[in-house]
């Protein structure tokens, strides 16, 4: 795998949303040949002509080192590194189609945050099922507090990467490191992935609270108790509690619950203002991962018998037309408990 740390061997970035485009640019800056797979044919031709992703990342020019492609075969074939940047609900489909073209020694790096709808698996678990159990196949996950628009502007950002083994994490760390993009390794793959998925659900809750006009104190309470839910489920699934107090946990949670660039917070804001979910989604081009993740997360929590009251209320708001104000009142009216006792 020495080719991974040289300029030899191409990279395929699968998914040309804001984050996929940003990572493709970052990698191309390092002198690596990058193929960026664009799903939408119309967007592909616009990007090919304008050298800009005007839908998902307007104002940022594509690096000359990026070759755009609408072909999965081209995007996967011969690549020593494959970056997964598609929404979580299509990871299995896209990588199943691309599996015949994936090198047996490729490092696959997930930059997708979410859980699969039906199986409730993390993205790395889905990828492992798709590519098989070959000992040469390595998987890593990149996560942490990072808005695509800010990284594209080269604003200082720090993230975490975990791998199926320490070497995979180290290779991914070296691959993405830039003067403005600091990457820390973390040995806890499960924790890093769960943090990236659950924070989107909590951002919907925090945005809803803000939309209702409940103020900073309410938001702080939701973030803190949301972190407790995240850690409780994570530890049940074998993750390290310390991970949730790091970049992929608390860091990403705070950013997504407070940042104006957060799609999931925006969704919550609009729900809190009284708009319906369908009306909000009609005006959104980019995916708010928290919607699907909420459904998978609540099913997983119930299966494992882990109490997640904030997640339960977000699920009721999204899928049972629960009045957001009533949901907050019910959260606040639960039986009194010790902070360390549980939910």
CORNORUR-V537242 format. One record per pair of residues at least 6 apart in sequence whose ideal C-beta (glycine too) atoms are under 8 Angstrom apart, sorted by the first residue. I is the first residue (numbers start at 1). J is the second residue. If there is no record, write none. Layout:
i j
I J
I J
This chain:
i j
1 80
1 105
1 107
1 138
1 167
1 171
3 9
3 80
4 80
4 81
4 107
4 171
4 174
4 175
5 171
5 174
5 175
7 31
7 32
9 79
9 80
9 81
10 32
10 33
10 34
10 35
10 78
10 79
10 80
10 81
11 27
11 32
11 33
11 34
11 35
11 79
11 80
11 81
11 82
11 83
12 34
12 35
12 37
12 75
12 76
12 79
12 81
12 82
12 83
13 20
13 23
13 24
13 27
13 34
13 35
13 36
13 37
13 75
13 83
13 85
14 20
14 37
14 72
14 75
14 76
14 82
14 83
14 84
14 85
14 86
14 94
14 95
14 98
15 37
15 39
15 84
15 85
15 86
15 87
15 112
16 24
16 36
16 37
16 38
16 39
16 43
16 44
16 47
16 53
16 56
16 68
16 85
17 56
17 85
17 86
17 87
17 148
17 286
17 287
18 53
18 56
18 57
18 148
18 149
18 286
19 85
19 111
19 148
20 36
20 83
20 85
20 86
20 111
21 36
21 53
21 56
21 57
21 60
21 62
21 148
21 152
22 57
22 60
22 148
22 151
22 152
23 83
23 85
23 111
23 176
24 34
24 36
24 62
24 63
24 66
24 83
25 60
25 62
25 63
25 66
25 152
26 151
26 176
26 178
26 181
27 34
27 83
27 175
27 176
28 34
28 63
28 64
28 65
28 66
29 63
29 65
29 178
30 175
30 178
31 65
32 65
33 65
33 67
34 63
34 65
34 66
34 67
35 66
35 67
35 68
35 69
35 74
35 75
35 79
36 62
36 66
36 67
36 68
36 69
36 75
37 69
37 70
37 71
37 72
37 74
37 75
38 44
38 47
38 68
38 69
38 70
39 70
39 86
41 70
43 53
43 55
44 68
44 69
44 70
46 54
46 55
47 53
47 54
47 62
47 68
48 68
51 61
51 62
52 58
52 59
52 60
52 61
52 62
53 60
53 62
55 285
56 285
56 286
57 148
57 149
57 152
60 149
60 152
60 153
62 68
69 75
72 94
72 97
72 98
72 101
73 98
73 101
75 98
76 82
76 98
76 101
76 102
77 101
78 103
79 102
79 103
79 106
80 103
80 105
80 106
80 107
81 106
81 107
81 108
81 109
81 175
82 98
82 102
82 106
82 107
82 108
82 109
83 108
83 109
83 111
84 91
84 95
84 108
84 109
84 110
84 111
84 112
84 123
84 127
85 111
85 112
86 94
86 112
87 112
87 114
87 287
87 289
88 112
88 113
88 114
88 115
88 116
88 123
88 197
88 289
88 292
88 293
89 114
89 116
89 117
89 292
91 110
91 112
91 116
91 123
91 126
91 127
92 116
92 126
92 129
92 130
95 102
95 126
95 127
95 130
95 131
96 130
99 130
99 131
102 108
102 131
104 134
104 136
104 137
105 136
105 137
106 137
106 138
107 138
107 139
107 140
107 168
107 171
107 172
108 127
108 131
108 137
108 138
108 139
108 140
109 139
109 140
109 141
109 142
109 161
109 172
109 175
110 123
110 124
110 127
110 139
110 140
110 141
110 142
110 193
111 141
111 142
111 143
112 123
113 123
113 143
113 193
113 196
113 197
113 199
113 200
113 289
114 123
114 196
114 197
114 200
114 289
114 292
114 293
114 296
115 121
115 122
115 123
115 197
115 292
115 293
115 296
115 297
115 300
116 122
116 123
116 125
116 126
116 296
117 292
117 295
117 296
119 125
119 126
120 296
120 297
120 299
120 300
120 303
121 129
122 141
122 190
122 193
122 194
122 197
123 141
123 193
124 139
124 141
124 164
124 189
124 193
127 139
128 137
128 139
128 164
131 137
131 139
138 163
138 164
138 165
138 167
138 168
138 171
139 163
139 164
139 168
139 189
140 161
140 162
140 163
140 164
140 168
140 169
140 171
140 172
140 189
141 161
141 162
141 163
141 189
141 192
141 193
141 196
142 159
142 160
142 161
142 172
142 176
142 183
143 159
143 160
143 161
143 162
143 192
143 193
143 195
143 196
143 247
143 248
143 252
144 157
144 158
144 159
144 160
144 196
144 247
144 248
144 251
144 252
145 157
145 158
145 159
145 247
145 251
145 252
145 254
145 255
145 256
146 157
146 159
146 252
146 255
147 255
147 259
147 261
147 262
149 261
150 157
150 261
151 157
151 180
151 181
154 178
154 180
155 180
156 180
156 182
157 180
157 181
157 182
158 182
158 183
158 184
158 247
158 251
159 176
159 181
159 182
159 183
159 184
159 247
159 248
160 183
160 184
160 185
160 186
160 192
160 246
160 247
160 248
161 169
161 172
161 173
161 176
161 183
161 184
161 185
161 186
161 192
162 169
162 185
162 186
162 187
162 188
162 189
162 191
162 192
162 193
162 248
163 169
163 170
163 171
163 172
163 185
163 189
164 189
166 185
166 187
169 185
169 186
169 187
170 185
172 183
173 183
173 184
173 185
176 183
177 183
184 246
184 247
186 192
186 243
186 246
186 247
186 248
187 240
188 239
188 240
188 242
188 243
190 234
190 237
190 238
190 239
191 234
191 239
191 240
191 243
191 244
191 248
191 249
192 243
192 248
194 230
194 233
194 234
194 237
194 239
195 230
195 234
195 243
195 244
195 248
195 249
195 252
195 253
196 248
196 252
197 289
197 293
197 297
198 226
198 229
198 230
198 233
198 234
198 253
198 293
198 297
198 311
199 226
199 230
199 249
199 252
199 253
199 256
199 257
200 256
200 264
200 288
200 289
200 290
200 293
201 226
201 264
201 290
201 293
201 294
201 297
201 310
201 311
201 314
202 222
202 223
202 226
202 227
202 229
202 230
202 253
202 256
202 257
202 310
203 253
203 256
203 257
203 262
203 264
203 265
203 268
203 290
204 264
204 265
204 267
204 268
204 271
204 288
204 290
204 291
204 294
204 314
204 317
204 318
205 222
205 226
205 268
205 310
205 313
205 314
206 219
206 222
206 223
206 226
206 257
206 258
206 265
206 268
207 257
207 262
207 264
207 265
207 266
207 267
207 268
207 269
207 270
207 271
207 272
208 268
208 269
208 271
208 272
208 314
208 317
208 324
208 327
208 328
209 218
209 219
209 222
209 268
209 272
209 328
210 219
210 265
210 268
210 269
210 272
211 268
211 269
211 270
211 271
211 272
211 273
211 324
212 272
212 324
212 325
212 328
213 272
214 328
218 328
219 257
219 258
222 257
222 310
223 253
223 254
223 257
223 258
225 309
225 310
225 343
226 253
226 257
226 310
227 244
227 245
227 249
227 250
227 253
228 343
229 308
229 309
229 310
229 311
229 343
230 244
230 249
230 253
231 241
231 244
231 249
232 306
232 307
232 308
232 342
232 343
233 297
233 300
233 301
233 304
233 306
233 308
234 240
234 241
234 243
234 244
235 241
236 304
236 306
237 304
243 249
244 250
255 262
256 262
256 264
256 265
257 265
258 265
259 265
263 284
263 286
263 287
263 288
263 289
264 288
264 289
264 290
266 284
266 288
267 277
267 280
267 284
267 288
267 290
267 291
270 280
271 277
271 280
271 317
271 324
272 324
277 291
277 318
281 288
290 314
291 318
294 311
294 314
294 315
294 318
294 319
295 315
295 318
295 319
297 308
297 311
298 308
298 311
298 312
298 315
301 307
301 308
301 311
307 342
307 343
308 343
309 331
309 334
309 343
310 331
313 322
313 327
313 328
313 330
313 331
314 327
316 322
316 327
317 324
317 327
334 343
337 343
